[in-house]
Amino acid sequence: MLNPSGKAIKINKEFTRLFGYTQADVEKGEVLLAPEELMNESNMILERTKAGKKVILQTKRFKKNGEPVEVEIVAGPIKKNNQLIAIYVVWKNLSELKESERRARKNEERFLAIFEGSRDALLFITDQQAHFVAVNQAACKLTGYSREELLQMRIPDLHEEADLEAYKQYFHRILRGESILSEAKILRKDGQKIDVEFSNNIIFLDGTPYIHTVARDISEWKKDKERIKAFLREKDVMLQEIHHRVKNNMQIIISLMRIQARKVKNARFSKYLQALQDRVYSMSLIHDHFYKERQLDKINIATYIKELINHLFYIHGHKDNKIKINLAIDKIYLDLNKAVPFGMLINEIITNILKHAFPQRKKGEIFLRLYQDGNKKIHLLISDTGVGLPSEVDIENPTTMGLQLMKDLTQQLKGEIQIESEQGTKIKVVFPGKN
C-alpha cells in the first residue's frame, strides 16, 4: 500500500516473498522496485491512480538482490469521502507463466521449422469430410495449390473419380487406428497426374482425432523402376541366349568327339574321348539348366543331379537296374561359378563308380546325400557297395586323372574332400554355399 504521494507504507508477506523487502525496509524508505529506466512507467501508474483510475499492466520489476522479475501490476485509488487517502498495488509474479509461454513459442517455432522445412508434403486431415486443416509449403509445391486454396479443399478433390473408392476404404481404416502406406495418382492444379506415396497415421490433439499424412512424389522413381525392369528383362534374354549358345557349342564339340571316337581303332584312346564327352556334357547340362531357369543367377542343383545321373547310367550301359541309385537331395541353389565345378565333380565320382566299383556287371547300390547345414555349408556324401579302390591307389597323392580331377574341382569350390575305401568307397565333400 502506498500513501497518496506514492511512498510505500505497508506490505504483506507475499510481497516480502516475491521481492525480498521487509516491513523494516519499507519504514526506512529503502524499497526500490523500479530503477531509473522504469521510472517514467512508475510515475505514469502513480499519476493515473491519483486521478482515480485503475491501472493494469504487465511489466518488469527488480527484487532486493537485483534479480529481475516479470509481474502483472494492478493499481487503484482508495478514497474516503471522495478524497484519495491511499493507493493499493497488487503484484502478481508472471515469471513462470512467461517462461512457459517462451518455451511454448520456441516449441511452436521448432515445430513450424520442421513442418515447413520438410521436403515431403505434410497434411493434416480431419473429420468425416476429410478437410485439410494444416498443410506445409511442400504440400503446395506437390499439388500446385496455394496454402489458402488447400485449406478450403478436401482430399477427394485431389483424386479422380476412379480412385475415390480405394481412398474411402483407406480413410476409414486409418480412422480405426491402422497405419497405412499406399500409392495413388493425384491431380495437380495444372491438370497433371502424378504418382504419390502416402504414409498415413491417426493422431490426437486435445482429444480430437486427426489423420496425419506424409505425401511424396514418386513419379520419377516409378519411371526409373520401369526402366530398370526393362533393362533386367533385356539382360535376362541376353543371358539366356548366351547359355543357349554355349550349350549348343558344347553339343557340337561332343558330336565332333563322338564322330572321332568312331574312327579311332585304339580302344584306350576311344575311352579317353568318351570320358571327355562326359565331362563336356556335364558342363553343357549346367548351361542348359541356366537357360531353362527363370532365375538366371542360380539353379536348383537337385534336378541337375538327377538328369546327369540318368545320362551317365545310359552312357555306361547300366539300363538293367542291376545298380540301384538312392538319392536324398535337399533343394539347394548354386550360381554358375559353383554349379560348373560341382557338376563336373558329380560326373567324375559317379563315372568312376560305374566304371570300376561293380566289375563283371555285379549288382550293387549307390547312395547320394546332399544337404546344407546351419552354417550354410553344403555337404555331398556319395558311397557305394562296390569293390572299393585298388590297394595300390594312394588316396592322398593320386596319380589317376579321375581322383586328381576330384581334388582339383573340390579346391575350385573352396571345399574339402575325404575318401575312404572300406567295404566300398565313401566320398565326402564339404564346401561353402556362398561365394
C-alpha positions in Angstrom: 0.0 0.0 0.0 1.2 3.5 -0.9 0.4 6.8 0.5 -1.1 9.5 -1.8 2.4 10.7 -2.7 3.4 7.2 -3.8 5.6 6.2 -0.9 5.2 2.6 0.3 3.7 2.3 3.8 2.6 -1.3 4.2 3.4 -4.6 2.6 2.3 -8.2 3.1 4.2 -11.5 3.4 3.7 -12.3 -0.3 5.4 -9.0 -1.2 8.4 -10.0 1.0 8.5 -13.5 -0.5 8.4 -12.1 -4.1 10.8 -9.1 -3.8 12.8 -9.8 -0.6 12.0 -6.5 1.1 10.7 -6.4 4.7 8.4 -4.0 6.5 11.5 -2.6 8.2 12.9 -1.8 4.7 9.6 0.0 3.9 9.7 2.0 7.0 13.3 3.1 6.2 12.3 4.1 2.7 14.7 1.6 1.2 12.3 -0.1 -1.3 13.3 0.3 -4.9 11.4 -1.8 -7.4 11.7 0.4 -10.4 15.2 1.6 -11.4 15.7 4.8 -13.4 14.8 3.2 -16.8 11.4 2.3 -15.4 10.7 5.5 -13.5 8.5 7.0 -16.2 6.3 4.0 -16.2 6.2 4.1 -12.4 5.2 7.8 -12.4 2.5 7.1 -15.0 0.9 4.5 -12.7 1.0 6.9 -9.8 -0.5 9.8 -11.8 -3.3 7.7 -13.2 -4.3 6.2 -9.8 -4.2 9.7 -8.3 -6.6 10.7 -11.0 -8.9 7.9 -9.7 -8.2 5.4 -12.5 -7.4 1.7 -12.1 -4.3 0.6 -13.9 -3.5 -3.0 -15.1 -0.3 -3.7 -17.0 2.4 -6.4 -17.4 6.0 -5.2 -16.8 9.2 -5.9 -15.1 10.4 -5.0 -11.6 13.6 -5.8 -9.6 14.0 -7.8 -6.4 16.1 -6.5 -3.5 19.0 -8.7 -4.7 18.8 -7.0 -8.2 17.2 -10.0 -9.9 14.5 -9.0 -12.4 11.0 -10.5 -12.1 8.2 -10.3 -14.6 5.0 -9.1 -12.9 1.4 -8.0 -13.6 0.6 -4.8 -11.7 -3.0 -3.9 -10.6 -3.1 -0.5 -9.0 -6.0 1.7 -8.0 -7.1 4.5 -5.6 -8.5 4.1 -2.1 -10.9 7.0 -1.3 -12.8 8.2 1.7 -15.4 10.9 1.3 -14.3 11.2 -2.2 -10.8 12.1 -1.1 -7.7 10.0 -2.0 -6.3 8.5 1.2 -4.1 5.7 -0.2 -3.2 3.7 -3.3 -3.3 -0.1 -3.4 -0.9 -2.0 -5.6 -1.1 -5.8 -6.3 1.9 -7.5 -7.9 1.4 -11.0 -9.5 4.5 -13.0 -10.3 4.4 -13.8 -14.0 7.9 -15.3 -14.4 6.9 -19.0 -14.6 4.0 -18.1 -16.8 6.2 -16.0 -19.1 8.8 -18.7 -19.2 6.2 -21.3 -20.1 4.9 -19.0 -22.9 8.5 -18.6 -24.2 9.0 -22.4 -24.2 5.7 -22.8 -25.9 6.7 -20.2 -28.6 10.0 -21.9 -29.0 8.4 -25.3 -29.4 5.9 -23.9 -31.9 8.7 -22.2 -33.9 10.7 -25.5 -33.8 7.6 -27.5 -34.9 6.9 -24.9 -37.7 10.5 -25.1 -38.8 10.3 -28.9 -39.1 6.8 -28.8 -40.6 7.8 -26.2 -43.2 11.3 -27.4 -43.7 10.3 -31.0 -44.7 10.8 -31.9 -48.4 7.8 -34.2 -48.1 4.3 -32.8 -48.2 2.8 -32.8 -44.7 -1.0 -32.7 -44.5 -3.4 -32.9 -41.5 -6.9 -34.2 -42.4 -9.8 -34.3 -40.0 -13.5 -35.3 -39.6 -15.6 -37.4 -41.9 -15.4 -34.8 -44.7 -11.6 -35.1 -44.8 -10.9 -31.4 -44.9 -7.3 -30.2 -44.9 -6.7 -28.3 -41.7 -2.9 -27.8 -41.9 -0.5 -28.1 -44.9 3.1 -27.1 -45.4 4.9 -25.5 -48.3 5.9 -28.8 -49.8 2.2 -29.8 -50.0 1.6 -26.6 -52.0 4.5 -27.5 -54.3 3.3 -31.1 -54.7 -0.3 -30.2 -55.6 0.2 -26.8 -57.3 -2.4 -25.1 -55.0 -1.7 -22.3 -52.5 -2.0 -22.9 -48.8 -5.2 -20.9 -48.7 -6.7 -22.9 -51.6 -5.8 -26.3 -50.0 -7.3 -25.2 -46.6 -10.6 -24.8 -48.5 -10.4 -28.3 -50.1 -10.9 -32.0 -49.1 -8.5 -34.8 -50.1 -11.1 -36.3 -52.5 -10.7 -33.1 -54.5 -7.2 -34.3 -55.5 -8.3 -37.6 -56.8 -10.2 -38.7 -59.9 -13.5 -40.5 -59.6 -11.9 -43.9 -60.4 -9.5 -43.6 -57.4 -12.1 -42.5 -54.8 -13.3 -45.9 -53.8 -9.9 -47.1 -52.7 -9.3 -43.8 -50.9 -12.6 -44.2 -48.9 -11.5 -47.7 -47.7 -8.1 -46.4 -46.6 -9.7 -43.4 -44.9 -12.0 -45.4 -42.6 -9.3 -48.0 -41.8 -6.9 -45.1 -40.7 -9.6 -43.6 -38.5 -9.9 -47.1 -36.8 -6.2 -46.8 -35.9 -4.3 -48.5 -38.8 -1.1 -47.2 -40.1 -1.3 -47.4 -43.9 1.3 -46.9 -46.7 -0.3 -46.5 -50.0 0.2 -45.3 -53.6 -2.2 -43.4 -55.7 -2.3 -40.8 -58.5 -3.3 -37.3 -57.6 -4.5 -34.5 -59.9 -2.5 -31.3 -59.7 -4.0 -27.8 -60.2 -2.4 -27.7 -63.6 -4.2 -30.9 -64.6 -1.1 -33.1 -64.5 -1.5 -36.5 -62.8 1.4 -37.7 -60.7 2.2 -40.8 -58.7 2.3 -40.2 -54.9 3.2 -42.4 -52.0 1.1 -41.7 -48.8 2.1 -42.6 -45.3 -1.0 -42.3 -43.0 -1.5 -42.4 -39.2 -4.1 -41.2 -36.8 -3.0 -38.7 -34.1 -4.9 -37.0 -31.3 -4.6 -33.2 -30.5 -6.6 -32.1 -27.4 -8.6 -35.3 -27.7 -9.6 -34.7 -31.3 -8.6 -37.3 -33.9 -6.6 -36.1 -37.0 -5.2 -38.1 -39.8 -1.5 -37.2 -40.3 -0.4 -37.8 -43.9 3.1 -37.6 -45.4 2.9 -37.5 -49.2 5.9 -37.9 -51.6 6.1 -37.6 -55.3 7.3 -40.9 -56.7 6.7 -40.3 -60.4 10.4 -40.3 -61.3 11.1 -43.3 -59.0 8.4 -45.3 -60.8 9.8 -44.3 -64.2 13.3 -45.4 -63.0 11.8 -48.6 -61.7 10.2 -49.4 -65.1 13.5 -48.6 -66.9 15.4 -51.0 -64.6 12.7 -53.7 -65.1 13.1 -53.3 -68.9 16.9 -53.4 -68.6 16.7 -56.6 -66.5 14.4 -58.2 -69.0 16.9 -57.4 -71.7 19.7 -58.8 -69.6 17.7 -62.0 -68.9 17.1 -62.5 -72.6 20.8 -61.9 -73.3 22.0 -64.3 -70.6 19.5 -67.0 -71.8 20.8 -66.6 -75.3 24.4 -66.9 -74.1 23.7 -70.0 -72.1 21.8 -71.5 -75.1 24.7 -70.8 -77.4 27.3 -72.2 -75.0 25.2 -75.3 -74.6 24.9 -75.7 -78.4 28.6 -75.1 -78.9 29.4 -77.8 -76.3 26.9 -80.2 -78.1 28.8 -79.6 -81.3 32.1 -80.4 -79.5 30.5 -83.6 -78.1 29.3 -84.6 -81.6 32.8 -84.0 -83.1 34.4 -86.2 -80.4 31.8 -88.9 -80.9 32.5 -88.9 -84.7 36.2 -89.0 -84.0 35.8 -91.9 -81.5 34.0 -94.0 -84.1 37.0 -93.6 -86.4 39.6 -94.4 -83.8 40.6 -98.0 -83.7 42.6 -97.7 -80.4 40.2 -98.8 -77.6 42.2 -96.9 -74.9 42.0 -93.7 -76.9 38.4 -94.2 -77.6 37.7 -94.4 -73.8 39.6 -91.2 -73.3 37.3 -89.5 -75.8 34.3 -90.9 -74.1 35.5 -89.5 -70.7 36.0 -86.1 -72.3 32.5 -86.3 -73.8 31.0 -86.9 -70.4 32.9 -84.0 -68.8 31.8 -81.6 -71.6 28.3 -82.9 -71.3 28.2 -82.2 -67.5 29.1 -78.6 -68.3 26.6 -78.4 -71.2 23.9 -79.6 -68.9 24.6 -76.8 -66.4 24.2 -74.2 -69.2 21.0 -76.0 -70.3 19.5 -75.6 -66.8 20.5 -72.0 -66.6 18.8 -71.4 -70.0 15.6 -73.0 -68.7 15.6 -71.4 -65.2 13.7 -68.1 -64.6 16.4 -67.1 -62.1 19.5 -66.8 -64.2 21.8 -66.2 -61.2 21.2 -69.7 -59.7 19.8 -73.1 -60.4 18.2 -75.9 -58.3 21.1 -78.4 -58.3 18.8 -81.3 -57.4 17.1 -81.5 -60.8 20.5 -81.2 -62.4 22.0 -84.1 -60.5 19.1 -86.4 -61.4 19.4 -85.6 -65.1 23.2 -86.0 -65.1 23.0 -89.4 -63.3 20.3 -90.7 -65.7 22.6 -89.7 -68.6 25.7 -91.4 -67.1 23.7 -94.6 -66.4 22.6 -94.6 -70.0 26.0 -93.8 -71.5 27.8 -96.5 -69.4 25.2 -99.2 -70.3 23.5 -99.6 -66.9 19.9 -99.8 -68.0 19.2 -103.2 -66.5 18.6 -101.9 -62.9 21.4 -104.0 -61.5 22.8 -101.0 -59.9 20.3 -99.1 -57.7 20.8 -95.4 -57.1 19.4 -93.9 -53.8 19.1 -90.1 -53.7 18.4 -87.9 -50.8 18.8 -84.4 -52.1 17.7 -81.1 -50.4 16.6 -78.1 -52.5 19.9 -76.2 -52.9 20.7 -73.4 -55.3 24.1 -72.7 -56.8 25.4 -69.9 -59.0 27.3 -70.6 -62.2 30.7 -70.3 -60.6 29.9 -73.2 -58.2 27.5 -75.2 -60.4 30.1 -75.9 -63.1 32.8 -77.4 -60.9 30.2 -79.1 -58.7 28.6 -80.7 -61.8 31.9 -81.9 -63.1 32.7 -83.3 -59.6 29.5 -85.3 -59.6 30.3 -86.5 -63.1 33.8 -87.8 -62.0 32.6 -89.5 -58.9 29.6 -91.3 -60.5 31.5 -92.2 -63.7 34.3 -93.8 -61.6 31.8 -95.8 -59.6 30.0 -97.0 -62.7 33.3 -97.9 -64.4 35.2 -99.6 -61.5 33.0 -100.3 -58.4 30.9 -103.1 -59.9 33.1 -105.3 -62.3 31.5 -108.0 -64.4 28.1 -106.4 -64.2 27.9 -107.1 -60.4 24.8 -105.9 -58.6 25.1 -103.0 -56.1 23.9 -99.8 -54.7 25.0 -96.1 -54.8 23.9 -93.6 -52.1 24.0 -89.9 -52.7 23.1 -87.4 -50.0 23.2 -83.6 -50.5 22.2 -81.1 -47.8 23.1 -77.7 -46.3 23.9 -77.3 -42.6 23.1 -74.3 -40.3 26.4 -72.6 -41.2 25.4 -72.6 -44.9 28.0 -75.3 -45.8 27.0 -77.8 -48.4 27.6 -81.5 -47.7 27.9 -84.0 -50.5 28.1 -87.7 -49.4 28.4 -90.4 -52.0 29.0 -94.1 -51.2 28.7 -97.5 -52.9 28.6 -101.1 -52.1 31.2 -102.0 -54.7 34.7 -103.5 -54.5 36.4 -100.3 -53.3 39.6 -98.7 -54.6 42.6 -100.9 -55.5 45.1 -101.2 -52.7 47.9 -99.6 -54.7 45.9 -96.3 -55.1 47.4 -93.5 -52.9 44.3 -91.5 -51.9 46.4 -88.6 -50.5 48.6 -88.4 -53.6 46.5 -89.8 -56.5 48.0 -90.4 -59.9 44.8 -91.3 -61.8 43.1 -88.4 -63.7 39.7 -89.1 -62.1 41.0 -88.7 -58.5 43.2 -85.7 -59.4 40.2 -84.0 -61.0 38.1 -84.6 -57.9 40.7 -82.9 -55.7 41.1 -80.0 -58.2 37.4 -79.5 -58.5 36.9 -79.5 -54.7 39.6 -76.8 -54.5 37.7 -74.7 -57.0 34.7 -75.0 -54.7 36.9 -73.9 -51.8 36.0 -77.1 -50.0 37.5 -80.2 -48.6 37.2 -83.9 -49.7 37.6 -87.1 -47.8 37.8 -90.5 -49.5 37.5 -93.8 -47.7 37.8 -97.3 -49.3 36.5 -99.9 -46.9 33.6 -102.2 -47.9 33.0 -100.0 -50.9 34.0 -96.4 -51.4 32.8 -93.4 -49.4 33.4 -89.8 -50.5 32.6 -86.7 -48.5 32.8 -83.2 -49.9 32.1 -80.1 -47.9 32.2 -76.6 -49.3 30.7 -73.1 -48.5 27.3 -72.4 -50.1 28.1 -68.7 -50.6 31.0 -67.2 -52.5 
